[in-house]
Amino acid sequence: MGEKWKNAYFQLEDFIKNNPEIRIKKHIIAIPVNIRPEFYRLFDSVRNTFLEEKCQAMINEAKPLSNSYLKVAEGIKKTAGISEIKLPLELNWFLNDPIDGLRRSFYNSLFDLLKGEIDIQSFETEAVQFTTNAFKYLFKIGYEKWITLSLINLIKPDKTLALPYDEIKMMCHEPEYDQKFGFLDKKLPDVEETKSLAFRLGEFAYMIANLIAHSTKLDRYVAMGADISDATWSSDGVSDKREWIQIRELGKPLEPRDYWPDLVLYIDDNPDDISLVADFSRFCRPDIIVECMEEDNWYQQDKLEQTKHNYDYFKPYLGTYIVTRLPIPDDTHKEILNRLTGDSRDSQPNIHILSVGYEQAQLTPIIEALSSAK
């Protein structure tokens, strides 16, 4: 037990010894084309067996997420007419094949072992740590994407729109770090129909809705804003029909916020009014905030305080919904609500907890809340 990955590694070493034309040294990796397929077959075997022996619990958690995501992604392509879902590359690998996604995290470590730059014990420690870090990050944002796609399915869209991202990117140059004061005022283009749903990570000129869908269930437009981060520029002519929260002053250097809501939802009769989530200094007040809790002990960490902070700061009209992957015991549920209320006995925050797992229908209360929007 526990030696399969080493046996696979020794087979890889033997292959390299028997093919002296392979050169793997510091700053040099040279593998002839004719033997490259067999080399990488053995190389991948080492990584696969390592994951199975050292990280099986992560694989066991990742597979249900992968299966659920692929199912809901297929559903949205059929019901909403979406032809492609664009994900960050690492997340796409992970959600389509968790083993392939996780083994990439220690690709360089295995080459370092082959080069003799680290020993087997150091490799084991490093590979487990890199895999753990990758899993935590990818599992969280992966669960967020499953929730987002599930909500789109539940509103039963018949038309999907978005701001033209490529046009905005060409319109707005990327400033140097010490030039980020938010002064460039650009009028955003109108939304246009799209068959693509894109999720992007990082800092952008503007935070725009990932998708705006006309809901046949609600007979209005619903916008989804995920992967929220700081915006670089100001927008000329934001909707005067929506309320905007000032998040920083123009003219001051950009100071990134520590955290944002996981997902914000908007509902409106006019899609152009809910196409922009935030610019440098303003954030469109959400109708609903969705906070995604994929870990089993999330309420014992600082996530509960962050949720309350986001609720107080962004003031969602229809409240915040905490979506948990795992069920919460009744006593713990009461404890969480007490912590959210704090010392106040006069007002109960409009924060709800939904134990959802991978059951799309359990997200229905969020859609019902949207239906009550004026």
C-alpha positions as CSV (number, residue, x, y, z in Angstrom):
1,M,0.0,0.0,0.0
2,G,1.2,3.5,-0.7
3,E,3.9,2.5,-3.2
4,K,2.1,2.5,-6.5
5,W,3.1,6.0,-7.4
6,K,6.8,5.3,-6.6
7,N,6.6,2.2,-8.8
8,A,5.2,4.3,-11.6
9,Y,8.0,6.8,-11.0
10,F,10.7,4.1,-11.1
11,Q,9.2,3.0,-14.5
12,L,9.5,6.5,-15.7
13,E,13.1,6.7,-14.5
14,D,13.9,3.4,-16.3
15,F,12.4,4.7,-19.5
16,I,14.7,7.8,-19.3
17,K,17.8,5.6,-18.6
18,N,17.0,3.4,-21.5
19,N,16.6,6.4,-23.8
20,P,19.7,8.4,-23.3
21,E,18.7,10.9,-26.0
22,I,16.3,12.3,-23.4
23,R,17.9,15.2,-21.6
24,I,16.3,16.5,-18.4
25,K,18.6,18.8,-16.5
26,K,18.5,22.2,-14.9
27,H,17.2,24.6,-17.6
28,I,17.0,21.8,-20.1
29,I,14.1,19.5,-21.0
30,A,14.6,17.8,-24.4
31,I,12.4,14.8,-25.3
32,P,12.6,13.5,-28.9
33,V,9.3,13.6,-30.8
34,N,9.3,9.8,-31.6
35,I,9.3,8.8,-27.9
36,R,7.5,11.8,-26.4
37,P,4.0,10.1,-26.3
38,E,5.4,7.2,-24.3
39,F,7.3,9.5,-22.0
40,Y,4.2,11.5,-21.2
41,R,2.1,8.4,-20.8
42,L,4.5,7.3,-18.0
43,F,4.8,10.9,-16.7
44,D,1.0,11.1,-16.4
45,S,0.8,7.7,-14.8
46,V,3.1,9.0,-12.0
47,R,0.8,12.0,-11.4
48,N,-2.4,10.0,-11.6
49,T,-1.3,7.3,-9.2
50,F,0.1,9.9,-6.8
51,L,-3.3,11.7,-6.7
52,E,-5.1,8.4,-6.1
53,E,-2.8,7.5,-3.2
54,K,-2.2,10.9,-1.5
55,C,-5.3,13.0,-2.5
56,Q,-8.2,10.6,-3.0
57,A,-10.5,12.6,-0.6
58,M,-10.1,15.6,-2.9
59,I,-10.9,13.6,-6.0
60,N,-14.0,12.1,-4.2
61,E,-15.3,15.6,-3.5
62,A,-14.4,17.0,-6.9
63,K,-16.2,14.3,-9.0
64,P,-19.7,15.1,-7.9
65,L,-19.1,18.8,-8.6
66,S,-17.7,18.0,-12.0
67,N,-20.7,15.7,-12.8
68,S,-23.2,18.3,-11.6
69,Y,-21.5,21.2,-13.5
70,L,-21.3,19.3,-16.7
71,K,-25.0,18.3,-16.4
72,V,-26.2,21.9,-15.7
73,A,-23.9,23.3,-18.4
74,E,-25.5,20.9,-21.0
75,G,-28.9,22.0,-19.7
76,I,-28.2,25.7,-20.2
77,K,-26.9,25.1,-23.7
78,K,-30.3,23.5,-24.6
79,T,-32.7,25.8,-22.7
80,A,-30.9,29.1,-23.2
81,G,-29.4,28.5,-26.6
82,I,-25.9,29.1,-25.2
83,S,-23.3,27.6,-27.6
84,E,-20.2,28.0,-25.4
85,I,-19.3,28.6,-21.8
86,K,-15.9,30.3,-21.4
87,L,-14.0,29.5,-18.2
88,P,-10.5,30.3,-17.0
89,L,-8.3,27.5,-18.3
90,E,-7.4,25.9,-15.0
91,L,-11.1,25.8,-13.9
92,N,-12.1,24.4,-17.3
93,W,-9.6,21.5,-16.8
94,F,-10.8,20.9,-13.3
95,L,-14.5,20.9,-14.0
96,N,-14.2,18.7,-17.1
97,D,-11.8,16.2,-15.5
98,P,-10.8,16.8,-11.8
99,I,-7.8,14.4,-12.0
100,D,-6.4,16.2,-15.0
101,G,-7.1,19.6,-13.4
102,L,-5.4,18.7,-10.1
103,R,-2.4,16.9,-11.5
104,R,-1.3,20.0,-13.4
105,S,-0.6,21.7,-10.1
106,F,2.6,19.6,-9.6
107,Y,3.7,19.3,-13.2
108,N,6.8,21.3,-12.5
109,S,7.5,19.5,-9.2
110,L,7.8,16.2,-11.0
111,F,10.2,17.6,-13.5
112,D,12.2,19.0,-10.5
113,L,12.3,15.5,-9.1
114,L,13.6,14.1,-12.4
115,K,16.2,16.8,-12.5
116,G,17.4,15.9,-9.0
117,E,16.6,19.4,-7.7
118,I,14.4,17.9,-5.0
119,D,14.2,14.5,-3.4
120,I,11.2,12.1,-3.2
121,Q,10.2,13.3,0.3
122,S,10.3,16.9,-0.8
123,F,8.3,16.1,-3.9
124,E,5.6,14.4,-1.9
125,T,5.3,17.3,0.5
126,E,5.3,19.9,-2.3
127,A,2.9,18.0,-4.6
128,V,0.3,17.5,-1.8
129,Q,0.5,21.1,-0.8
130,F,0.2,22.4,-4.4
131,T,-2.7,20.0,-5.0
132,T,-4.5,21.1,-1.8
133,N,-4.1,24.8,-2.7
134,A,-5.4,24.2,-6.3
135,F,-8.3,22.1,-5.0
136,K,-9.5,24.7,-2.5
137,Y,-9.4,27.5,-5.0
138,L,-10.9,25.6,-8.0
139,F,-13.5,23.8,-5.9
140,K,-14.8,27.2,-4.5
141,I,-15.1,29.0,-7.8
142,G,-16.3,25.8,-9.5
143,Y,-19.2,25.6,-7.0
144,E,-20.0,29.2,-7.7
145,K,-20.2,28.5,-11.4
146,W,-22.6,25.6,-10.8
147,I,-24.8,27.9,-8.8
148,T,-24.7,30.6,-11.4
149,L,-25.6,28.3,-14.2
150,S,-28.4,26.6,-12.1
151,L,-30.0,30.0,-11.5
152,I,-29.9,30.8,-15.2
153,N,-31.6,27.5,-15.9
154,L,-34.3,28.2,-13.3
155,I,-35.4,31.6,-14.8
156,K,-36.0,29.8,-18.1
157,P,-34.4,32.3,-20.5
158,D,-35.5,32.8,-24.1
159,K,-33.0,35.5,-24.9
160,T,-29.4,36.1,-23.7
161,L,-27.4,39.4,-23.9
162,A,-24.2,40.9,-22.7
163,L,-22.0,43.9,-23.1
164,P,-19.4,43.3,-25.9
165,Y,-16.3,42.6,-23.8
166,D,-13.8,42.6,-26.6
167,E,-15.1,46.1,-27.8
168,I,-14.7,47.4,-24.2
169,K,-11.2,45.9,-23.9
170,M,-10.1,47.6,-27.1
171,M,-11.7,50.9,-26.0
172,C,-9.9,51.0,-22.7
173,H,-6.2,50.7,-22.3
174,E,-4.6,49.1,-19.2
175,P,-2.9,51.8,-17.1
176,E,0.2,51.4,-15.1
177,Y,-0.4,50.6,-11.4
178,D,0.5,54.2,-10.3
179,Q,-2.0,55.6,-12.9
180,K,-5.1,53.9,-11.6
181,F,-7.1,56.9,-10.5
182,G,-10.3,56.1,-12.4
183,F,-10.5,59.3,-14.5
184,L,-11.1,57.8,-17.9
185,D,-14.8,58.3,-18.6
186,K,-16.1,56.0,-21.4
187,K,-19.6,55.6,-22.5
188,L,-20.3,51.8,-22.6
189,P,-21.8,50.3,-25.7
190,D,-25.3,48.9,-25.7
191,V,-25.9,45.3,-24.8
192,E,-26.1,42.8,-27.7
193,E,-27.4,39.3,-28.1
194,T,-24.9,36.6,-27.3
195,K,-24.7,32.9,-27.4
196,S,-21.6,32.9,-25.2
197,L,-21.4,32.9,-21.4
198,A,-18.0,34.1,-20.2
199,F,-16.5,33.9,-16.7
200,R,-13.3,36.0,-16.3
201,L,-11.0,36.4,-13.3
202,G,-8.9,39.5,-12.6
203,E,-9.0,43.2,-12.6
204,F,-10.9,44.8,-15.6
205,A,-11.7,48.2,-17.0
206,Y,-15.3,47.7,-15.8
207,M,-17.1,45.0,-13.9
208,I,-19.9,44.0,-16.3
209,A,-22.6,41.4,-16.0
210,N,-21.5,37.9,-17.2
211,L,-24.9,37.4,-18.7
212,I,-28.3,39.3,-19.0
213,A,-31.1,36.9,-19.7
214,H,-34.7,37.6,-20.5
215,S,-36.7,35.3,-18.1
216,T,-39.9,33.7,-19.4
217,K,-40.6,32.7,-15.8
218,L,-40.4,36.3,-14.5
219,D,-41.1,38.2,-17.8
220,R,-38.2,40.5,-17.0
221,Y,-34.4,40.7,-17.5
222,V,-32.1,39.2,-15.0
223,A,-28.4,40.0,-14.8
224,M,-25.7,37.8,-13.2
225,G,-22.4,39.3,-11.9
226,A,-19.8,36.8,-10.8
227,D,-16.0,36.9,-10.1
228,I,-16.3,40.5,-8.9
229,S,-13.1,42.5,-8.5
230,D,-11.8,46.1,-8.8
231,A,-12.5,48.1,-11.9
232,T,-10.0,50.5,-13.4
233,W,-12.0,53.2,-15.1
234,S,-15.2,55.3,-14.7
235,S,-18.2,55.0,-16.9
236,D,-19.9,58.0,-18.5
237,G,-23.7,57.8,-18.2
238,V,-24.5,55.0,-15.8
239,S,-28.2,54.3,-15.4
240,D,-30.0,56.9,-13.4
241,K,-32.8,54.3,-12.7
242,R,-30.5,52.3,-10.5
243,E,-29.0,53.2,-7.1
244,W,-25.2,53.4,-7.0
245,I,-23.1,52.8,-3.9
246,Q,-19.8,54.8,-3.7
247,I,-17.0,52.4,-3.1
248,R,-14.0,54.8,-3.4
249,E,-13.2,58.4,-4.5
250,L,-12.1,59.4,-7.9
251,G,-8.6,60.7,-8.1
252,K,-7.2,58.5,-5.3
253,P,-5.0,55.6,-6.1
254,L,-6.7,52.3,-6.5
255,E,-6.7,50.3,-3.2
256,P,-8.1,46.9,-3.9
257,R,-10.9,45.7,-1.6
258,D,-10.3,42.7,0.6
259,Y,-13.4,40.9,-0.6
260,W,-16.6,41.1,-2.7
261,P,-19.9,39.2,-2.9
262,D,-19.6,35.9,-4.6
263,L,-22.5,36.6,-6.9
264,V,-24.9,39.6,-7.4
265,L,-28.3,39.4,-9.2
266,Y,-30.3,42.2,-10.8
267,I,-33.8,42.3,-12.3
268,D,-35.1,45.0,-14.5
269,D,-37.3,45.8,-17.5
270,N,-34.4,47.3,-19.4
271,P,-31.3,45.2,-19.9
272,D,-29.0,48.2,-20.4
273,D,-29.8,49.4,-16.9
274,I,-28.3,46.3,-15.3
275,S,-25.4,45.6,-17.7
276,L,-22.8,47.4,-15.5
277,V,-22.0,46.0,-12.1
278,A,-19.3,48.5,-11.1
279,D,-16.8,51.0,-12.3
280,F,-13.9,52.5,-10.4
281,S,-15.9,54.4,-7.8
282,R,-19.5,53.0,-8.0
283,F,-21.2,49.7,-7.5
284,C,-24.8,49.1,-8.7
285,R,-26.8,48.2,-5.6
286,P,-27.8,44.5,-6.0
287,D,-31.2,43.1,-5.8
288,I,-29.8,39.9,-4.4
289,I,-26.4,38.8,-3.1
290,V,-25.6,35.1,-3.2
291,E,-22.7,33.9,-1.0
292,C,-21.5,30.4,-1.9
293,M,-20.2,28.2,0.9
294,E,-18.6,25.0,-0.3
295,E,-16.8,24.0,2.8
296,D,-18.3,22.1,5.7
297,N,-17.0,24.4,8.5
298,W,-17.5,27.8,6.7
299,Y,-19.4,29.3,9.6
300,Q,-16.4,28.7,11.9
301,Q,-14.2,30.9,9.8
302,D,-14.4,34.6,8.9
303,K,-16.8,33.9,6.0
304,L,-19.8,34.7,8.2
305,E,-18.4,38.1,9.1
306,Q,-17.6,38.8,5.5
307,T,-21.2,37.8,4.5
308,K,-22.6,40.2,7.1
309,H,-20.2,43.0,6.0
310,N,-21.2,42.6,2.4
311,Y,-24.9,42.7,3.4
312,D,-24.4,45.8,5.4
313,Y,-22.2,47.5,2.8
314,F,-24.0,46.7,-0.5
315,K,-27.5,46.6,1.0
316,P,-29.2,44.2,-1.4
317,Y,-32.8,45.1,-1.9
318,L,-34.1,41.6,-1.6
319,G,-31.6,40.2,0.8
320,T,-28.6,37.9,0.9
321,Y,-28.8,34.1,0.3
322,I,-26.1,31.9,1.7
323,V,-26.0,28.7,-0.4
324,T,-24.3,25.8,1.3
325,R,-23.1,22.6,-0.3
326,L,-23.5,20.6,2.9
327,P,-26.5,20.5,5.3
328,I,-26.4,22.5,8.5
329,P,-27.7,21.1,11.8
330,D,-30.7,23.0,13.2
331,D,-28.8,24.1,16.3
332,T,-25.9,25.4,14.1
333,H,-28.5,27.2,11.9
334,K,-29.9,29.1,14.9
335,E,-26.4,29.9,16.1
336,I,-25.5,31.4,12.7
337,L,-28.6,33.5,12.6
338,N,-27.9,34.8,16.1
339,R,-24.3,35.7,15.0
340,L,-25.7,37.6,12.0
341,T,-28.2,39.5,14.2
342,G,-25.5,40.5,16.6
343,D,-26.6,42.5,19.6
344,S,-29.5,44.0,17.8
345,R,-32.9,42.7,18.8
346,D,-34.8,45.3,16.8
347,S,-34.0,44.2,13.2
348,Q,-33.4,40.8,11.7
349,P,-31.1,41.0,8.7
350,N,-32.7,39.8,5.5
351,I,-30.2,36.9,5.2
352,H,-31.3,33.4,4.3
353,I,-29.5,30.1,4.4
354,L,-30.2,27.5,1.7
355,S,-28.7,24.0,2.0
356,V,-28.6,23.1,-1.6
357,G,-25.9,20.6,-2.3
358,Y,-26.2,19.9,-6.0
359,E,-30.0,20.0,-6.1
360,Q,-30.9,22.8,-8.6
361,A,-34.5,23.0,-7.3
362,Q,-33.2,24.0,-3.8
363,L,-32.3,27.4,-5.3
364,T,-35.9,28.2,-6.1
365,P,-36.4,30.6,-3.2
366,I,-33.9,33.0,-4.9
367,I,-36.0,33.0,-8.0
368,E,-39.1,33.6,-5.9
369,A,-37.5,36.5,-4.2
370,L,-36.6,38.1,-7.6
371,S,-40.3,37.7,-8.6
372,S,-41.2,40.0,-5.8
373,A,-39.0,42.9,-7.0
374,K,-40.8,46.1,-7.9
